[in-house]
Amino acid sequence: MFKKMGASEKSDLSRSSDIEIREVQLISLIAKEDRSAFEVLYRTYFSRLARFLDKMTRNTQLIEEIVNDTMLVVWQKAHTFNHTSKVSTWIFAIAYRQALKAINALDEPVDSDFESHEGDFKYEPEYSLSNTQLQNDVSRALHTLPLEQRVVVSLTYYHEMGYKEIAETMECPVNTVKTRMFHARQRLRIMLSGSKEET
């Protein structure tokens, strides 16, 4: 028996559908070299991509460069968008590939100095000491994960993507995404067990 959808769920679904329709329209306009449509899409995605890339690269100097490279590809390849995925999935997949290129081009390793990384919470409202400590612990634990696992966790919890969308973004099978999430959760659970007890 199917559960009846509540009013708020219907509203969220309708809102999500409206956003997707609007973004498809923007991509169609961009394919015709409409600069104002591109500016709207750029502003819409800049902060979302920056948050994603911060979790992935942890290199603030690279983030804006990768976002710009990503949106340049969107501008150049808008005519190739074929509606087989959501616009957001398509754009995040481009960002993921651009980030991998940038990471591979770096001389120094990406996964260093996580102890000194403050993360995004300095921009959030003031938290209690225990909650801030937990956020710090989660951020540090997340950054010790292998890159592929970190991306899966980030897309799931920070960008609310399902496994199918993540698989499309990372160009891998859904089962691979599930496996990466399983191992990431296991590792995070072990690393954060002490923090949970304290808080």
Buried (B, 14 or more C-beta within 10 A) or exposed (E): EEEEEEEEEEEEEEEEEEBEEBBBEBBBBBBEEBEEBBEBBBEBBBEBBBBBBBBBBBBEEBBEEBBBBBBEBBBEBBEEBEEEBBBBBBBBBBBBBBBBEBBEEEEEEBEEEBEEBEBEBEEEEEEEEEEEBBBBBBBBBBBEBEBBBBBBBBBBEBBEBEBEBBBBBBEBEBEBBBBBBEBBEEBBEEBBEEBEEEE
